Amino acid sequence: MGKSVSRMVALAILIAVALCSCSAFNLKKRTVKVEGMSSIEVDGDVAVVSLAVRESGASVKEVQQAGNAKVNSIVSAAGECGISSDSIKTVSFRIYPAYEYSEDGERRRKGQEYYHSLEIEIKDFKHEGGLDALSGFLDSLRNIEAIEVNDISYRLSDSMEWVSRARVEAVENGLTKCNDYAKGAGMRVSRVSSIYENYSAFTLSGDSEGSGFGESAWGSGSDGFGSSDYGNDTRIRGGKVLVRASVSIEAEIE
């Protein structure tokens, strides 16, 4: 009889422990999940000019000599504006045969084509004393016929400083949302349980509005940049870089 009672007591204890464990296991924490975002506009302190040289001719030698001469002129113009050769890089280079078709559809070779695209990076392009190296460089291209200026973009010399700032602001924005939702539910945020980065990115914001030659001069005409008629010096206002960050935040509330 005594042994039976002991067994029943032990079984009851085991059942009670199991029930408590199940209750603890099924206890679900209350959380709120939000997305925090940040967007910072920064004046770009590095300007990048995208240029292209095209040549057509009867032979590889002819187009290469003509194209190389123009590229050398661009490099010289950059040097006269204080832009080092280290800031100039080739993006694409091609020499390929050109063809034409007769009325009966026969393809005939008519010569060679040359294409050389460049990027010229101008760091701290607004110098002291009112000298604008970017505008000065664009003006120096007047004497180089039929080249293409395809784009001016802006970058940051120290991007990580602004990425870090955007990330902090994104987290702060997310925490503000967490607190707002918790308050609306009559609760409070007890702790942050997780933070995941969705993205951090750079995009160009604004443009080179205020330039002295208008949209049609940007390599869109058949004669290219060198054939435009300039009455005044080129004026470049500069552009901004948009630094963005997004995070997902999960916080426990009680």
SESE-547286 format. One record per residue: x, y, z of N, C-alpha, C, O in turn. Coordinates in steps of 0.001 Angstrom, whole numbers, plus 500000, padded with zeros to 6 digits. Layout:
XYZXYZXYZXYZ;...
***
This chain:
500838498788500000500000500000500000500861501246500000500567502217499304;501908501213500771502802502363500845503514502622499534503721503761499116;503886501500498894504571501656497605503645502230496551504080503019495713;502400501857496576501434502351495588501221503853495751501152504595494771;501116504286497010500941505717497265502148506503496776502004507576496191;503330505967497018504559506652496591504620506774495073505035507792494520;504189505690494421504187505731492952503184506747492425503454507435491440;502042506844493066501014507804492627501476509250492839501218510123492010;502158509486493954502680510835494231503745511214493216503776512339492718;504636510240492911505698510507491934505115510784490562505583511674489851;504078510012490181503439510220488887502770511585488804502824512256487773;502140511987489904501478513298489941502495514428489781502244515419489096;503651514254490430504705515277490313505199515371488878505401516465488353;505396514199488239505863514186486845504866514865485921505249515627485033;503581514585486135502539515208485300502521516719485501502384517475484539;502660517157486747502657518600487036503843519303486378503708520388485812;505018518653486466506212519230485831506040519319484324506419520309483699;505450518251483740505240518233482289504287519334481864504519520006480860;503204519525482633502239520574482297502868521958482394502623522821481551;503675522164483420504356523463483566505307523707482415505403524821481900;506010522660482012506955522800480896506233523141479612506680523989478840;505101522468479387504331522753478176503807524181478179503797524848477145;503368524649479349502866526023479436503971527021479157503774528020478465;505154526727479719506280527639479478506689527616478023507039528645477447;506642526411477422507039526288476010506077527021475094506485527590474082;504788527008475453503767527628474600503624529122474850502888529807474140;504330529627475863504248531055476164504935531846475053506151531747474893;504199532607474303504729533346473151504960534806473518504095535466474095;506146535293473171506466536689473469505767537596472468505611537245471299;505351538753472933504704539738472068505766540620471440506622541165472138;505714540758470158506716541552469443506049542470468432504890542279468065;506802543470467989506392544351466898507544544412465898508707544523466287;507218544340464627508226544374463569507976545581462672506856545805462215;509023546351462427508900547550461589510119547657460674511099546928460824;510030548574459735511166548894458870511595550330459156510781551251459102;512862550511459457513401551847459676514140552325458444514888551561457834;513942553570458072514547554099456850515211555441457105514832556188458007;516212555723456283516915557004456372517342557428454974517672556594454131;517332558727454744517750559280453454518475560601453703517906561526454282;519730560684453264520551561874453499521079562391452165521665561638451388;520869563668451905521416564294450702522748564954451042522845565737451987;523771564627450258525111565142450501525658565744449211525490565171448134;526311566897449321526961567484448148528114566592447706529022566314448489;528079566146446464529170565335445945530449566155445834530427567265445304;531554565623446325532814566354446243533749565768445185534890566210445045;533261564769444441534017564200443330533115564203442103532016563649442136;533570564820441030532828564841439768533484563868438796534710563788438716;532665563134438064533164562166437085532559562506435726531342562457435550;533413562850434771532980563182433415533177561956432534534274561401432476;532123561534431851532194560396430931532303560915429505531429561637429027;533379560543428834533665560991427476533784559799426539534054558679426974;533582560048425257533792559002424257534363559608422990534010560725422612;535245558870422336535835559258421053535469558190420034535673557001420279;534929558605418894534603557694417795535307558164416531535397559362416262;535794557224415775536433557535414499536054556476413468535884555302413795;535925556912412226535683556010411100536774556235410062537208557367409849;537215555170409422538265555298408414538413554032407602537683553058407783;539385554074406698539580552954405783540332551795406412540158550650405995;541162552071407404542006551016407969542104551155409486541754552183410065;542593550084410104542801550100411545543808551177411914543608551919412876;544868551262411164545910552239411445545364553660411401545680554483412259;544548553938410399544003555290410237543113555684411405543274556767411968;542160554803411782541228555168412848541932555193414199541588555996415067;542919554313414380543615554292415659544467555540415848544520556095416946;545122555979414802545927557200414903545049558408415195545376559234416047;543922558504414476543025559646414682542407559601416080542329560624416761;541972558422416504541357558301417822542342558549418942542028559243419909;543537557986418819544547558185419863544947559645419989545228560127421086;544971560351418855545321561777418887544300562563419709544671563450420478;543014562239419547541984562934420307542045562581421793541870563445422652;542293561307422084542409560894423479543583561600424146543474562055425285;544702561691423439545862562399423982545548563875424226546024564466425196;544743564467423337544345565864423524543485566028424767543615567014425493;542604565058425013541758565102426211542619565000427464542414565744428424;543591564073427457544479563903428607545289565177428854545483565585429999;545759565799427771546517567052427908545651568166428467546094568940429315;544397568246427985543479569271428487543214569072429970543138570041430726;543073567830430384542857567548431804544068567971432623543919568571433687;545266567662432135546483568041432854546612569539433012547067570009434055;546219570312431993546290571769432081545318572324433117545499573439433606;544282571544433454543321571967434475543656571399435849542853571502436776;544843570798435986545272570281437271544753568894437591544812568461438742;544238568183436576543719566834436782544824565842436449545329565838435326;545208565004437405546322564084437194545921562934436282544742562606436157;546915562329435650546659561209434745546104560001435509545433559153434921;546378559921436804545843558825437614544324558896437749543684557906438105;543754560054437468542310560244437581541583559959436280540376560181436183;542302559470435281541716559180433973541811557684433722542885557091433826;540678557082433391540708555637433122539879555301431884538896555971431567;540306554246431200539569553735430053538448552831430544538681551912431329;537225553096430077536079552270430429535835551206429361535510550060429673;535998551603428087535777550668426992536643551073425804536848552259425545;537148550069425086537970550329423905537670549253422863537763548057423139;537301549712421642536992548757420575537447549300419226537337550495418951;537958548404418394538187548668416974537551547512416220537866546350416478;536658547824415292535902546762414638535581547159413191535536548345412866;535358546160412323535057546460410926533654547038410761532726546655411474;533510547959409817532220548559409499531755548036408142532563547834407236;530451547819408011529903547265406777528772548137406253528146548892406997;528530548015404967527379548651404342526717547631403428527337546645403030;525452547876403099524696546929402294524287547579400975523839548725400941;524449546826399900524047547306398584522540547142398412521871546572399275;522013547634397312520570547557397085520084546122396978518933545832397303;520948545222396526520549543818396408520799543035397702520671541811397717;521160543742398801521331543103400092522698542519400349522896541845401360;523638542754399473524979542217399672525742543080400672525754544308400586;526373542401401616527136543118402639528564543322402158529234542396401700;529008544587402281530371544913401865531070545701402969530484546573403612;532302545373403157533081546074404175533454547462403654533923547609402525;533238548475404494533538549843404071534674550478404863535071551606404571;535203549775405858536315550343406614536328549862408043535884548754408345;536852550721408940537005550386410353536354551451411233536240552615410848;535936551030412405535372551930413399536217551851414670536727550794415043;536344553006415320537141553128416558536249553720417625535541554698417386;536287553110418830535506553633419960536336553526421223536856552458421547;536460554640421937537242554683423170536486555567424164536346556771423951;536000554961425249535289555743426270536165555906427502536907555000427881;536066557085428123536918557449429253536081557990430402534978558501430206;536625557867431596536092558552432766537188559411433361538289558931433630;536883560690433566537829561620434175537277562012435539536214562626435636;537998561657436576537567561928437944538218563210438435539439563360438383;537392564130438912537878565422439399537555565519440882536411565767441262;538569565323441715538374565360443162538392566803443660539175567629443190;537515567085444618537414568434445173537341569446444037538143570378443959;536352569240443149536363569969441880536117571466442013536374572202441061;535635571943443145535514573389443339536703573873444158536743573711445377;537644574455443484538877574881444139538706576253444792537728576960444551;539683576604445621539672577922446260539917579017445214540454578756444138;539517580231445551539745581364444654538777581422443497539009582172442549;537679580643443539536680580697442482537005579845441280536202579781440349;538156579184441259538503578339440118537695577059440171537737576334441165;536967576779439119536167575565439033536843574657438026536761574893436821;537514573614438513538271572735437625537353571987436670537742571714435534;536154571654437103535229570937436234534809571787435053534890571353433905;534358573001435336533966573894434244535149574215433345535014574267432123;536311574429433956537499574719433158537856573572432235538257573796431092;537715572338432718538014571187431878537031571089430719537435570836429584;535739571286430994534747571227429926535008572303428877534863572049427681;535392573504429313535706574565428362536930574230427523537017574627426362;537880573497428112539098573165427377538851572164426269539715571964425416;537679571523426264537358570552425220536853571204423938536594570510422954;536711572511423935536182573205422762537025572979421519536505572953420403;538318572817421711539223572701420568539379571275420058540156571031419135;538644570323420652538714568934420208537396568609419515536357568504420167;537436568453418228536217568306417440535582566929417592536266565916417731;534243566927417560533423565723417435533720564660418485533850563482418151;533827565055419736533900564084420818532563564087421548531772565018421395;532315563070422324531052562952423036531275563120424538532104562436425138;530521564043425131530466564137426589529116563545426982528074564170426782;529142562340427542527897561601427747527230561876429078526006561791429187;528019562207430096527399562343431412528374562978432392529591562878432236;527814563637433410528574564064434585527859563491435797526674563751436003;528566562722436590527998562160437808528831562620438995529938563137438841;528272562420440181528934562904441394529056561781442414528158560952442554;530169561767443117530449560746444108530960561402445387531137562617445463;531190560551446390531714561024447672533096560429447896533301559232447695;534035561257448309535381560758448579535422559921449850536241559009449962;534547560219450810534469559456452058533031558982452220532251559594452950;532679557895451540531291557438451538530898556751452840529746556856453260;531822556055453485531466555272454668530996556145455828530168555718456633;531516557352455913531056558262456971529551558478456858528833558466457858;529079558675455618527663558963455415526820557691455470525663557737455886;527378556567455060526659555301455191526413554997456663525313554592457039;527433555189457499527285554948458935526218555854459526525407555418460343;526221557103459115525216558035459639523812557627459208522868557704459993;523681557196457963522368556782457472521878555531458208520691555409458509;522787554614458491522393553403459234521891553741460635520877553205461082;522609554636461329522186555034462675520809555684462614519947555381463439;520594556564461658519304557244461545518189556260461194517053556421461641;518518555225460384517510554225460038517072553442461279515887553159461453;518030553097462134517694552390463379516870553291464287515888552839464875;517249554546464409516488555482465244515061555627464721514112555678465504;514911555691463412513590555785462816512757554545463130511566554649463426;513390553369463064512683552140463381512267552060464840511157551626465146;513148552475465744512822552450467174511677553407467503510835553112468352;511653554541466832510542555479467033509221554834466643508218554989467339;509222554105465523508006553407465091507596552339466108506417552207466437;508580551574466605508285550542467605507609551152468837506605550638469330;508171552242469314507607552901470498506211553440470230505339553379471097;505995553973469013504663554495468678503625553379468672502536553542469223;503953552250468057502995551150468000502745550554469382501610550212469717;503804550429470185503633549900471541502746550831472366501868550376473099;502982552125472242502175553093472986500720553033472559499816553123473389;500497552880471251499124552785470754498401551560471283497178551565471420;499163550500471584498567549268472125498531549272473647498159548269474257;498916550393474273498925550473475723500041549667476351499910549177477473;501135549531475629502263548747476108503540549570475977503498550759475662;504668548921476222505942549600476062506957548625475480506799547409475586;507999549175474864509073548350474318509997547933475451510515548780476178;510206546624475604511095546137476654512532545987476155513475546333476866;512701545476474943514045545359474375513953545070472889512929544593472400;515029545362472177515128545045470750515675543633470621516728543323471178;514973542773469892515403541387469763516227541136468500517047540217468480;516027541933467444516818541719466231516805542957465347515833543712465317;517912543149464625518034544210463616518681543595462387519764543015462476;518017543721461227518560543217459977518657544360458972517722545142458803;519801544437458316519949545469457284519318544994455982519618543903455499;518446545817455422517852545517454120518761545979452985519024545240452036;519236547224453104520149547742452080520741549066452531520207549730453420;521849549440451909522366550810451967522838551114450560523496550286449930;522509552290450065522760552568448654523035554036448418522750554893449254;523611554301447227523870555665446776523121555882445462523135555018444585;522480557014445332521871557387444060522116558864443813522236559659444746;522188559211442544522389560608442174521098561372442376520041560957441899;521181562482443079520025563331443304520333564708442747521347565304443109;519483565226441878519769566507441237520542566284439960520699565146439517;521028567357439362521742567262438096522708568419437979522904569175438931;523316568559436805524245569659436566523501570837435952523967571448434990;522353571145436513521531572253436042522314573554436179523023573761437163;522181574413435199522920575662435221524133575606434323524884576578434246;524349574482433636525454574421432694525161575335431520524005575650431241;526210575757430835526051576780429820525714576280428442525661577080427509;525476574957428262525295574495426897524021573687426684523763573288425549;523230573428427679521942572781427472522037571290427229523130570733427133;520868570639427130520818569189427045521362568661425731522004567610425725;521133569343424620521491568800423319522992568658423116523422567962422197;523789569297423946525242569216423764525843567952424360527011567651424114;525061567206425143525629566048425826525709564826424932525108563792425225;526455564945423838526729563788423002525527563310422217525600562252421592;524417564044422220523224563569421546523198563937420072522491563298419292;523938564932419683523975565327418282524991564518417496525909563941418079;524838564470416191525737563665415372527141564238415339528101563511415084;527274565537415594528604566162415547529323566121416897530509566439416984;528598565727417949529232565599419255529476566930419929528946567963419518;530277566889420958530487568024421852531264569146421188530973570320421415;532254568795420364533187569803419880532613570779418885533226571811418612;531422570474418322530890571349417281529940572412417812529445573231417037;529675572420419116528711573371419668529257574796419636530468575018419665;528333575753419575528708577162419547528591577715420962527506577713421544;529704578189421517529717578677422892529807580195422915530705580795422323;528855580798423613528940582222423792529510582584425151530057583674425317;529394581701426119529857581954427485530607580738428002530553579653427423;531314580952429114531991579828429747530963578875430351529869579278430747;531341577615430408530465576607430981530325576829432482531307577097433175;529106576716432970528845576876434388528216575582434903527157575174434427;528855574948435858528335573719436450528002573975437912528852574428438679;526778573687438291526344573917439671526799572803440607527017573034441796;526940571612440073527280570469440916526047569627441192524955569964440734;526199568564441917525084567670442186525202567036443560526246567101444210;524120566430443982524070565801445296524032564286445150523584563749444136;524510563621446178524437562173446265523444561823447366523529562344448478;522508560941447052521502560519448018521971559217448661522100558196447985;522223559255449966522658558078450719521448557535451470520829558252452255;521112556270451229519914555691451834520255554416452605521198553702452262;519486554146453634519654552918454406518292552451454883517397553255455144;518148551120454993516901550537455465517222549332456348518084548521456007;516530549215457479516721548080458390515363547553458838514383548293458919;515333546267459124514144545652459740514434545432461215515463544861461578;513507545895462075513708545821463528512560545038464148511393545268463831;512898544131465015511901543414465808512155543708467279513272543541467769;511105544149467988511252544497469408510188543795470233509059543605469779;510550543419471429509603542805472350508844543907473094509422544921473488;507551543690473277506735544677473990505999543980475124505733542779475078;505675544779476152504986544204477322504062545239477947503394544951478940;
***
